[in-house]
Amino acid sequence: MDEKPPRNLRAMLSEAKDASELMVDLAYAALFFGDLAVAEEVVELDERLDGLVHEMREVCILAARSPHDAEQMSSVLHVISAMEQIGNAAVDVAHIVTHRLGIPADLVADLAAAEEVSHRVRVRENSELAGRALADAELPVEVGMRVVAIRRGKEWIIDPDGDEVMVPDDILILRGPAEGISELRTLAGAPEWRPPTVEEDPTITDLDRAVDVLVEMKNISEVGVGLAYSALLFYDQSLAAEVSHLEDRLDEMRERLELWVLRAAAERIDPSPLRGLLHLGSSSEEIGDAARQMVWLVEQNEEVHPVLGLALGDTDEVIARVPVRSGSQLDGSTLREAKIELETGLYVLAIRRAGRYVYRPRGHVRLEADDELIATGPDEGRDRLAELAGYRVLEDDDTGEIELVPTSDTR
């Protein structure tokens, strides 16, 4: 029997990164919509990720023909383990739905206020999306949301490419700012959707505090992963230090969460619906731990195998690092005024200003000349972000390296 030739490590790393992040997206979508089918899909994706992880480890071992090779490959194995950890945490989130652990209505409502939300919509016949390719629809630019998966009957299309044509009854799973949901549903021919709400109560309870902390933990853990990949790609010590700081915050927040949940449980006749809160807090911290594991390589000045940088550049989501040029459209604008997510489909993970990072910047933050934006999202949004910042992108056809060239006409 002929041995199966090993797959390309660069391609497998890209696939594993996309799969692990998609699992997190789908897990939170399952939680938000109470969708058992989506939660079960996360578990199935975990089997796919496990297979990739096993195969990548085999390739790394086969490729280590010398002590130097082994040292470089150890960095790849390190990142592979972190990707596996992210996938495992996503499965834990999905188990809240599959095992019916219970989530208070307050949390489901507050998830709608998260930095980026997952949304699900069915494409109606004769809608503007039916029969159009994803690339033609330009949803990341039009509504600021990107399609992370399509469910077509019983089939799932994971990480669909731009050539994928949307057909009636496709279920789109998207991610992006909540502001884009209304226009998205109009394009899909879907009825108006209102996020779940709970009655306002002026009394702040321990459960309220726990839910607020949990939403913040979700945001921080996801941003931490994005910054960790950025730190690896750019081999940036200060970004790595920021990821470690975020992980420390997650540890502290989990301790507070546990205290408030236990207090809330003492006031309830049936505390079982609170189990999901503790489970979700543990999963968010686990994602943060995985992010910190990745940046350990940078913090310790370990040699990183070149395949990691190549693989991160091959993924469905790019990491863009763009400075703000004086006189550009972004110079002097707040993030809310700039509408970067709606304009480009890219999500701003952090801003580097005077040697320090402002992570997960809010809409009121005003951009200044020489600020450096770290953003992630679809490749097609990078050129538009550079244009807003006063640059145009030049890409070397042979090496794939990116160069930013100042535009002649600024604002």
N, C-alpha and C positions, 0 to 999 in steps of 0.2 A: 504494500500500500504506500503510495507516495505521500510524503509529508507535505502538509499545507504550508506554503510560504508565508512568512510573517507579514502582516499588514504594515503600512507606512506609519511610523510612530507619530510623526507630525500630524497626520490626518486623524489618528485615534485620539490624540490629546485634544485637538480642536473639538472633536465629536463629544468627548467626555466632559469638557467644560460646558458646552452647549446643553448637553443632556442633564447635568447636575443642576445648572441654573434653571432650566425649564422645569425640572422636578419641583423646585422651590416655588416657581410661579404657579404651577398647576395645583400644588398642595394648598397654597393660600386661596386659590380660586375655588377649590373644593370646599374649603372651610367657609368661605364667604357665601357661596351659593348652596351649601349643604348638599353637594352633588356627589353621590356615592360612586358614580361611574368615573368621574374625574379622579377621585381619590384612589380608586383601584388602578387607574392608568399610571399613577405615580408608582405604585408597587410594581407594576409590570415594567416600567422604565428602569426601576432599580435593578431588575434582572439583567436588562440590557447593559446598564452601567457596570454591574458586577462582571459581566463577560468582557467588557472593554478593559476594565482594571486588570483582570487576570492576564489578558493577552498582552497588555502594555508592559506588565512586570516581566513576562517571559521575554519580550523583545529587548527590554533593558538589560536583562541578565545575559542574553546572547550577544549583545553589542559590546559588553565590557570585556575587551581583549587585553587590557593593560591596566595597571594601577591608576593611571591618569583617566582612562575611560571610565573606570569604576567610580572614581571621585566625581566626575561630571554626571554620570548616570544616577548617582545617589540623589542629586538635586531633582532630577525628573521623578524618581520614585517618591521623593518627599511631596512633590506637588500632586502626584497621582493619589497619594493617601489623603491629601486635603480634599481633593475632588470627591473621593469616596465618602469622606466624612460629611460633606455637604449633602450628598445624595441620601445618606442615612438619616440626616436630620430632617430632610424633606419627607421621607417615609414616616418619621415620627409625627410630623404635622398631619399627614394624611390619615394616620391611625386615629386621630381625634374624631374623624368622620366615620371611618370604617368600623371602629370599635365603639362608636357612640358614647364617647367620654363626656360630652356635654360642653357647651360654650354659652355663657350668658348673652342675652340679646344685646347688652351694652357693647360687648366686644365686636359683634358682627356690624353694628352701626358705626363704631369708631374705626373699623378697618377701611370704611369708605373715605376717611380723612387721612389715610396713610399717604406718604409722599408719592408713591406710585401704586395704583390699584390694578388688580386683575379684573377683566370684564369678559363676559360671554355674550355673544349675540348670534342669532340665526339669520342667514342671508335669505331674504324673501325673493320669490320670483318677480321679475320685472323691476327689481330695485337697481340702484346705480352700481352696486357691487357685483351683481349677478353677471357672469360671463366675462368679467374683467380679470386680468392678471394682477397679482399683488404689486408688481413693479409699476404697472400703469395706474393703479389706484393711489399710490404714494400716500398710504395712510399715515406713516410716521410724520410726513410733512403736512398733510391736510388736517389731521386731527391730533397729532402728537402721540398716537398709540401704534404699537407694532404688534403684528400677529406672531404669536409664539407657537401656536399649534392650530390645526384644523381637524375637527372630527367630521368625517364623511360616512354616514351610516355607522357601521361598526368599526370602520377603519380610522386610525389616527395618522395624520401627516405631521410629523414632528419637525420643527424648524423648516417650514416650507420656504422654497426659494422664490425669487421674483417672477419666475415663469409660471408658477402655480396659478391656475385659473379657478376663481371662486364660482361655485355652482349653487343653484337654489337648494336650500336645506342644509348647506354647510354650516357647522357650528364653529365660529371663530373664537379662539381664546386670545385675548390681547392684553397688553400691559402698557401703562402710561398714565398721565395725569387725568384725574377725574373730570377736568374741564372738557376733555375731548369726547366724553361718552355721548352727550346729546347729539352732536353732529355725526358721530359714528353710527348711531342707531338710525338717524335719518337716511344716511347713505345705504344702510342695509335694509331699509324699509320696515324696520322694527318699531313697535309701539313705544311711546315714552316710558322711560324707566325711572323710578325713584328709589334711591338707596334706602335700606331699612333704617328706621328711626325708633327712638325710645322717648317716652315722655320726659320732659325736662323736670328735674328735681333739684331745687336749690340746695339741698343737703348733700354735701360731699361725703360719701361713705368710703370705707376701706376698699370695697369692691370697685368703686369709681377710680380710686387711685391705682388699684391693681391693673385695671383695664387700660388706663392711660399709659402706665409704664410698659405694658405689654406691646402696645402699638409702637411706642418709641423703641423698644427692643427690636421689633421686627424691622423698623426702618434702619436702625444702626447696624444690625447684623448684615442686611443686604448691601448697605453702603460699604461696610467693612470688606466684603468680598470683592466689590468693584475696585476699591482702593488697593487691595492686596494684589490683584492682577495688574493694576497700574504700576505698583511698586516693583513687581517682577519685570514687567515689560521695560520700564525705564531705569531699573536698578537704582531706585531712589530711596536713600536712607531716611529722609524726613517723612516720606509717605509711609514707609514701613513703621516708623515710630508712631505715626498717627493711628495706624491699624492696631498697634499694641495698646495704645491709649483707649481706643474704642472698646477693645476686648475687656480691659480693666473696668470700664464703665458698665459693660454688660454683666460682669460678675457682681458688681455692687447692686445693679438694678434687679437682678434675679433674687438676691437676698431680701430686698425690700418687697418684691412681689410675693415671695413665699410668706412673709410676715403678714401682709395685708390679706392674702387669700385665707390664711388660717384664722385671722380675726373675723373675716366675713363668714367663714364656715361656722363659727361659733354662734352666729346670729341667725342661721338658717335651720329650718326643720330638716330639710334634705340638702346636704352640702354636695351631693354627687355631681351636679352640673358644674361645680368649680374645678373638677379634676382636669378638665381640658386646659384651664388657665396654667396650672403647674406644668402640664405636659408641653404646652406651647412655649412657656418661658424657658424650659430646659432645651427645647429644640433651637430657639433663637440663640441661646448661649453657645450651643454646639456649633452653629454656623459661624459665630464669631471666633470660636476656638480654631476652626479650620482656616479662617482668614489669617489668624496670627501664626499658625503653623507654616503657611506659605511664606510670609515675610521674614520668618526666622532666617532663611537663606540670605536675605539682603542684610539683615541686622548683623549677622555673623561674618559678613564679607565672604561668603562661600561662592565658589565658582559655579556659575549657572550654565547649563548646557545650552548651546545656541538654538536647539530645537524648540525650547520653551518659548523664546521670543517669536520664532517663526509660527509656531502653533497658535499663540495668542493673536497674532495678526491674521490668522486664517478663519477665526471664528465668525459666527453670524453677527456678533456685536463687536464693533471696533472700540478701541480706547483712544480718544483724541486728546492731545495736549496742545492747546492753542493760546498764545498770548494775546492780550487786548492792545491793539495799536492806538496810539493817540489820534483822536479825530475820527475814529471808526464809529460805526453805528452803535456798538456796545459801550464805547467810552462815555461814562456819565449816566448810563441807563441803569435802572434797577432790573433785577432778573424778571420781575413781574412785567415791566414795560417791554423788555426785550423779547419775551415769549419764546425763549430758546427752544423749549420742548415742542411747542406748536410749529415753530419755524423750521426746525431741523430734525425733530424726532429724537434728538440726543438729550440725555439726562445729565445734568451737572452734578458730579459726585463731590467735587471740591474746588476751591479757588486758592491758589498759592499767591499770597500777598506779602511782600517784604520778608520773604524767607519762611513764613508760617502758613499753615493751611487752615482755611475755613471749610470744614467738611459739611456736607448736606446743607448748603446755603439756602436760606429762605427767600421769598419773593421780594422782601424789602431791601435786600443787600444791593448796594449800588456799586456797579463795576467801575474800575478806574484803569487808566492807561498803565501798562506793565503788569496788570493782573494776569495770571496764567490759569486757564480753565482746564480742569480734568473732567472729561465727559465721556459717556459711553452710550452706545446705541447703534442703529443701522449705518452701514458704510456710506450710504447715499447722503447722509446728513452731514458728514464731515466737511465736504466742500462748502456747504452753505454756512456752517458755523465759522469756518475760516473767513469767508466773505464778510460776515457780520463783524468779525474782529479786525478786518482791514487787510486780509491776506488772500492769496489764491494758492491752491495746492498743486505742487508738481510732484509726480510720482515716477521714480526710475523704473522703466519697464523691465530691466534685467534684475535688479536687486529688490524692487518693491519698496525701497526707502522713500519716505515722504519729506518734502522740503516745502516750507512756507515762504512765499515771496510777497513782499508788501505790494499792495495794489496802488496804482498811481492816483486814483481818485478816492479820497475819503470824504467824510461828511462835511 
